[in-house]
Amino acid sequence: MEMRSQQLLAFLAVAKTRHFTHAAEELGVTQPSLSKQIRTLETELGAPLLTRSRGRIELTDAGQTLLPHARRITAAHAAARADIDDVLAVRAGHLRLGATPSLCSWLIAPLLTRYLEVHPGVTVTLTEDGSGPLTERLTAGDLDLAFTIGDKADATGLTVRPLLSEALVVASAAHLPPLTRQAYIGLAQLREQAFVLPAHGYDLRDLTITTCEAAGFTPRTGVDGGATDAVASLVEAGLGIALLPAMIAAGHPGLRATPLAPPGASRTIALASRRESPLTKAAGSFAAALEAHLTDLHAWGRLPEGMRSV
């Protein structure tokens, strides 16, 4: 049995007006078309729904039984249509976003504020983690978009779009003697220094190790473990040095930030999505808002210290 919404609307109009001509006018259809919809519905249900009594349309027992169901079905159909229209117009929807911890304060918070001002009906779930776990969740379909560190996907099936390049500096405690009297310091000069390394799973840990190994040495660990802010605090206490993004180092007054000698070192901030899955309307509008936000930051000269567009 297949009851179409047009048939139910025709039935409801006749049940309301108790008149075929008035019902047809209300729906904006011809009376023969309306009558055909009613006959088709009666055939599908296997029972008459209407009778004529003294020139007035009355509902049969089957019609009375169908009436509340028809109202619920057409109301649900209208609600579904309205909800879908809202999603298509990005008046509603859900955005599942992933980001590394260091991006959540300076980039994600103001970006979401800007986005939700335009799309207040969209709800957002933000997952904070390292790039590896985020790309895994993105590949599994648990996220719509993910901000990652690095411009290469750790998993197949992802599209990774580089957004920004962020310079790394050598962070040391401001109350201790400087590591050098020069404006820059070479990586090789850090060979004998004790490093404070981020915890396993943090992108900055892997980047620190690979950067030092490219200079011919493995960093000597002074303190091992901690999130990026914890690493900065441990360095401020004089427990070692660290390679930190310039923006993070600038946010800790107890740190001395020494630029690396050319060519220096940097990390790439990127936006990842699933290659074979089209973005939802909410995710697509967020990606557009991100592009506009970064364009404005660049034009206004408001990119954080050590950051440049790529």
Helices and strands as residue ranges (DSSP letters): H 5-17, H 20-27, H 31-45, E 50-53, E 56-59, H 61-88, E 93-99, H 101-103, I 104-108, H 109-118, E 122-128, H 131-139, E 145-149, E 158-173, G 187-190, E 194-197, H 203-214, E 220-224, H 228-236, E 242-245, H 246-250, E 255-259, E 266-274, H 281-299, E 307-309
